């Protein structure tokens, strides 16, 4: 019989746009004893997690909970629960994950219209508002932070227009929540999806979501309870087409997270411990302080990259504070550089997708990975790797430029 060695993953400095390094306190929380999913001690943990998700999304929405599964499960749960076959859905696309929203909406039977922006740019909000006024869709689905291009779309004006025209606005904030402002109520966002494995520094496996009464009203019209749990006396008043997924059915999931405690599925206990601890750490740091931390380390990284002699990809006016895209120098094998960073320095950065594959590196400064040690380590290692690839960089300039930024920031805080 074949035997296997003890599991011992190599320690890495993870500087990708996700997943990122996990706070040791989150890993510790995952080791705690298992509780039954309806144990009052466990349901108290669920309720606390809901409160913290509301704070994370800056919302007073009643519904704020996690969907068991990676970030995509949250996106699918929201879109599948809101989109009925024949609904008109507008998707503004400015990177890979806009195309994902289209694919999911197609599988829901939506009538889809799209508008596309060159990768590396975002939309002028007025462009999107104009299209909404022309088409009057039922739903607009848009990405807040597009990690494939490192760009971030302004949403406030779009949210205001959607509210005025009675259009539901669904936002993928997987990459941004916990790292920059996601003001659900202020921006009039109807449903927002987050991710654990990015700025929250929790392992992939849960997707926090929130949605308001406007979204809930549509979900409840489609509500059905699975046959084995159904009370015939409550099977009334549902006029919409049944939600296509059982597992990702928000109408049942919200009952699971409510005092009803519908026995819909078995909660991922250890992952909920992790999410609760990750959220606690975010709120303990403070949202504004956390946003400022991401900006500080982004500034140091960008200064170092430029001082080295490299150039950045994309419009700087709409850059995500937690993802930096670097143009790969002409004649350089980007994958060879990434391999050297990983094998020689234990650092992982990312390549990109589609038309940008082989053209840019994507460097993440997210959550627990967003710190001075990581930034300086990466800059020194990248300089060394590029020198080994015969790229004429400015030796020593990157780390000095980053240290200058940190020095200025320290003086600002004093």
C-alpha positions in Angstrom: 0.0 0.0 0.0 1.3 3.4 -1.0 2.2 5.7 1.9 2.4 9.5 1.8 4.7 12.0 3.5 3.5 14.4 6.2 1.9 17.5 4.8 4.3 20.4 5.1 3.7 23.2 2.5 6.6 25.5 1.9 6.4 28.9 3.5 5.7 31.6 0.9 5.5 35.3 0.7 2.3 35.7 -1.3 2.1 38.9 -3.3 -0.7 37.9 -5.7 -4.1 39.5 -6.1 -5.4 36.5 -4.1 -5.1 34.2 -2.3 -2.9 36.0 0.2 -1.2 35.1 3.4 -3.5 34.3 6.3 -3.2 36.0 9.7 -2.0 33.4 12.2 -4.8 34.3 14.5 -7.2 33.2 11.8 -5.4 29.9 11.4 -5.6 29.5 15.2 -9.3 30.0 15.1 -9.7 27.3 12.6 -8.3 24.8 15.1 -11.0 25.4 17.7 -13.4 22.6 18.6 -16.4 21.9 16.3 -19.8 22.9 17.6 -23.1 21.7 16.2 -24.6 24.1 13.7 -27.7 24.7 15.8 -25.9 24.8 19.2 -26.8 28.1 20.7 -23.2 28.9 21.2 -22.7 28.4 17.4 -25.7 30.4 16.4 -24.4 33.3 18.6 -21.2 33.1 16.5 -23.4 33.3 13.3 -25.2 36.4 14.6 -21.9 38.1 15.6 -20.6 37.3 12.1 -23.7 38.9 10.5 -23.1 42.1 12.6 -19.5 42.3 11.5 -20.3 41.7 7.9 -22.7 44.7 8.1 -19.9 46.8 9.4 -17.5 45.6 6.7 -19.9 46.5 3.9 -20.8 49.8 5.7 -24.5 49.0 5.6 -27.6 48.7 7.7 -29.0 45.9 5.6 -30.8 43.2 7.6 -29.3 40.5 5.3 -25.6 40.2 5.6 -24.2 36.7 5.9 -21.8 34.3 4.2 -22.3 31.8 1.5 -20.3 28.6 1.9 -18.0 28.3 -1.0 -15.3 30.5 -2.7 -16.1 34.0 -3.9 -17.7 32.7 -7.0 -20.3 30.9 -4.9 -21.4 34.3 -3.6 -21.6 35.8 -7.0 -23.6 32.9 -8.3 -25.9 32.9 -5.3 -26.8 36.6 -5.8 -27.1 36.4 -9.5 -29.0 33.1 -9.6 -31.4 34.3 -6.9 -32.1 37.6 -8.5 -32.1 36.8 -12.3 -35.2 35.2 -13.7 -35.2 33.9 -17.3 -35.9 36.8 -19.6 -34.7 39.5 -17.2 -32.7 42.2 -18.9 -29.2 42.5 -17.5 -26.6 45.1 -18.4 -22.9 44.2 -17.7 -20.2 46.9 -18.2 -17.0 45.0 -18.8 -13.5 46.3 -18.3 -11.6 43.0 -17.5 -11.9 39.3 -17.1 -14.4 39.2 -14.3 -17.0 41.3 -16.1 -17.0 38.5 -18.6 -17.7 36.1 -15.7 -20.7 38.0 -14.7 -22.0 37.7 -18.3 -21.5 33.9 -18.3 -23.3 33.4 -15.0 -26.2 35.7 -16.2 -26.4 33.7 -19.5 -26.8 30.5 -17.5 -29.7 32.1 -15.6 -31.5 32.8 -18.9 -31.0 36.5 -18.9 -31.3 38.8 -21.9 -27.8 40.4 -21.7 -26.4 43.6 -23.1 -22.8 44.6 -22.5 -20.6 47.6 -22.9 -16.8 47.2 -23.0 -13.9 49.4 -22.0 -10.3 48.8 -23.0 -8.5 46.8 -20.4 -6.5 49.1 -18.2 -9.3 51.7 -18.1 -12.7 52.0 -16.4 -15.9 53.7 -17.5 -16.8 57.3 -17.0 -19.8 56.7 -14.7 -21.9 58.9 -17.0 -21.3 56.4 -19.9 -22.9 53.7 -17.8 -25.7 55.9 -16.6 -26.5 56.9 -20.1 -26.7 53.3 -21.2 -29.0 52.5 -18.2 -31.3 55.3 -19.1 -31.5 54.0 -22.7 -32.0 50.3 -22.0 -33.8 50.3 -18.6 -32.5 46.9 -17.6 -33.9 45.0 -14.7 -30.4 44.5 -13.2 -26.9 46.0 -13.7 -24.0 43.8 -12.7 -20.6 45.3 -12.4 -17.2 44.6 -10.9 -15.8 47.1 -8.4 -12.2 46.1 -8.4 -11.0 44.2 -11.5 -7.9 42.3 -10.4 -7.1 41.2 -14.0 -6.2 44.8 -14.9 -5.7 46.4 -11.5 -8.5 49.0 -12.0 -11.3 50.2 -9.8 -14.7 51.4 -11.1 -16.4 54.4 -9.4 -19.9 53.4 -8.4 -21.6 56.2 -6.6 -23.2 57.9 -9.6 -24.2 54.5 -11.1 -25.9 53.5 -7.8 -27.8 56.8 -7.7 -29.1 56.4 -11.3 -30.1 52.7 -10.7 -32.1 53.8 -7.6 -33.9 56.6 -9.5 -34.8 54.2 -12.3 -35.7 51.3 -10.1 -32.9 49.1 -11.4 -31.2 46.6 -9.2 -27.4 47.1 -8.9 -25.3 44.0 -8.1 -21.6 44.6 -7.3 -18.7 42.2 -7.2 -16.5 43.7 -4.5 -14.6 40.4 -3.9 -11.2 42.1 -4.3 -11.9 45.4 -2.7 -13.9 44.9 0.5 -11.7 45.2 3.5 -9.0 47.0 1.6 -10.7 50.1 0.4 -14.1 51.9 0.8 -17.1 49.8 -0.2 -20.0 52.0 1.0 -23.0 49.9 0.3 -25.7 52.3 1.6 -24.0 55.5 0.7 -23.5 54.4 -2.9 -27.0 52.8 -3.1 -25.8 49.3 -4.0 -28.6 46.7 -3.8 -26.4 43.6 -3.5 -22.7 43.3 -2.9 -20.5 40.2 -2.8 -17.1 40.0 -1.0 -14.3 37.4 -0.8 -12.4 36.0 2.1 -9.1 35.2 0.4 -8.1 38.7 -0.6 -8.1 41.8 1.7 -9.8 39.9 4.6 -6.8 37.4 4.8 -9.0 34.4 5.4 -8.6 31.2 3.4 -10.8 30.8 0.4 -14.1 29.0 1.2 -16.7 31.6 2.1 -18.3 34.6 0.4 -19.8 37.3 2.6 -22.8 38.9 0.9 -25.3 41.6 1.7 -28.5 42.8 0.0 -31.2 45.3 0.8 -35.0 45.1 0.9 -35.3 45.9 -2.8 -33.3 42.8 -3.7 -35.0 40.7 -1.0 -38.4 41.6 -2.4 -37.5 39.9 -5.7 -35.9 37.0 -4.0 -39.0 36.3 -1.9 -41.3 36.3 -4.9 -39.2 33.3 -6.1 -39.0 31.5 -2.8 -39.6 27.8 -2.5 -38.6 25.5 0.4 -37.3 22.1 -0.6 -39.9 19.4 -0.2 -38.4 17.5 2.7 -38.5 20.7 4.8 -41.7 22.2 3.5 -44.6 23.4 5.6 -47.6 23.2 3.3 -49.3 26.1 5.1 -46.4 28.4 4.1 -46.3 27.4 0.4 -48.3 30.4 -0.7 -47.7 33.9 -2.2 -44.8 33.0 -4.5 -45.2 34.4 -8.0 -41.8 34.3 -9.5 -39.9 31.5 -11.3 -38.2 29.2 -8.9 -34.5 29.9 -8.2 -32.5 27.5 -10.3 -30.0 26.4 -7.6 -30.9 24.8 -4.3 -27.5 25.2 -2.7 -27.1 28.8 -3.7 -30.8 29.8 -3.1 -30.7 33.0 -1.0 -34.3 32.7 -0.1 -33.5 29.5 1.8 -30.0 30.7 3.0 -31.5 33.7 4.7 -33.9 31.4 6.6 -30.8 29.4 7.6 -29.2 32.5 9.0 -32.4 33.8 10.6 -34.1 32.6 13.9 -36.0 30.1 11.7 -32.7 28.1 11.4 -33.9 26.3 8.3 -31.9 23.0 8.1 -30.7 23.9 4.6 -27.2 22.6 4.8 -24.4 21.9 7.3 -22.4 25.0 8.0 -18.7 25.0 7.3 -17.9 25.4 11.0 -14.2 25.9 11.0 -14.5 28.3 8.0 -17.0 30.4 9.9 -14.6 30.6 12.9 -12.0 31.8 10.4 -14.3 34.4 8.9 -15.4 35.7 12.3 -11.8 36.1 13.4 -10.8 37.7 10.2 -13.7 40.2 10.4 -12.9 40.9 14.0 -9.3 41.7 13.1 -10.5 44.1 10.3 -12.7 46.0 12.7 -10.2 46.0 15.5 -7.7 47.7 13.1 -10.4 50.1 12.0 -11.7 50.4 8.4 -10.2 53.8 7.8 -6.8 52.8 9.3 -6.9 49.6 7.2 -7.6 51.6 4.0 -4.7 53.9 4.8 -2.4 51.0 5.4 -3.2 49.6 1.9 -2.5 53.0 0.4 0.8 53.4 2.3 2.3 50.1 1.1 0.9 50.6 -2.4 2.8 54.0 -2.6 6.0 52.4 -1.4 5.7 49.5 -3.9 4.9 51.9 -6.8 7.8 54.2 -6.0 10.1 51.2 -5.9 8.9 49.7 -9.2 9.4 53.1 -10.9 12.8 53.8 -9.4 13.9 50.4 -10.6 13.2 51.6 -14.1 10.0 49.6 -14.8 6.7 51.0 -16.0 3.2 50.4 -14.7 0.2 49.2 -16.8 -3.1 51.0 -16.9 -4.6 54.4 -16.1 -3.2 55.6 -12.8 -6.4 57.6 -12.1 -8.4 54.4 -11.5 -5.8 52.1 -10.0 -6.8 49.7 -7.3 -4.8 50.4 -4.1 -4.2 46.7 -3.5 -3.1 45.5 -7.0 -0.2 46.9 -9.0 0.3 45.9 -12.6 3.8 46.0 -14.0 4.7 46.0 -17.7 7.0 43.1 -18.4 10.1 44.5 -20.2 10.5 43.8 -23.9 12.3 40.5 -24.6 11.9 39.2 -21.0 10.2 35.9 -20.3 7.8 36.9 -17.6 7.2 33.3 -16.4 10.9 32.7 -16.0 11.1 35.8 -13.7 8.1 34.6 -11.7 9.6 31.1 -11.4 12.9 32.5 -10.1 11.0 34.7 -7.5 9.2 31.6 -6.3 12.0 29.1 -6.2 14.9 31.3 -5.2 13.1 33.8 -2.9 9.9 32.1 -1.9 7.8 35.0 -3.3 4.8 34.5 -5.5 3.4 37.2 -7.9 0.8 36.7 -10.6 0.7 36.8 -14.3 -2.5 37.9 -16.1 -5.2 36.6 -18.5 -6.5 37.0 -22.0 -5.0 39.8 -24.0 -2.7 40.7 -21.1 -1.2 37.2 -20.7 2.6 37.4 -20.8 2.5 41.2 -20.9 2.1 42.2 -17.3 2.9 41.0 -13.8 0.2 41.6 -11.1 1.5 42.3 -7.6 -1.0 42.2 -4.7 -0.6 44.1 -1.4 -3.7 42.7 0.3 -4.7 42.3 3.9 -2.1 40.5 6.0 0.3 40.4 3.0 0.2 44.2 2.9 3.2 45.1 5.0 6.6 46.8 4.8 8.7 43.5 5.1 6.9 42.0 2.1 7.2 45.1 0.0 10.9 45.5 0.6 11.6 41.8 0.2 9.8 41.8 -3.1 11.6 44.8 -4.5 15.0 43.4 -3.6 14.1 40.0 -5.0 12.6 41.4 -8.2 15.7 43.5 -8.8 18.0 40.5 -8.4 15.8 38.3 -10.7 15.7 41.0 -13.4 19.5 41.4 -13.2 19.9 37.6 -13.7 17.7 38.0 -16.8 20.0 40.8 -18.1 17.5 43.6 -17.6 19.3 46.9 -17.0 17.6 48.1 -13.8 18.8 50.9 -11.5 20.6 48.8 -8.9 19.6 49.7 -5.3 17.1 52.4 -6.3 13.9 50.5 -5.7 14.4 49.8 -2.0 15.7 53.3 -1.4 12.6 54.8 -3.0 10.3 52.6 -1.0 12.2 53.5 2.2 11.8 57.2 1.3 8.0 56.7 1.1 8.0 54.9 4.5 10.0 57.7 6.0 7.7 60.4 4.8 4.7 58.4 6.0 6.2 58.0 9.4 6.8 61.8 9.7 3.2 62.4 8.6 1.9 60.2 11.5 4.2 61.7 14.1 
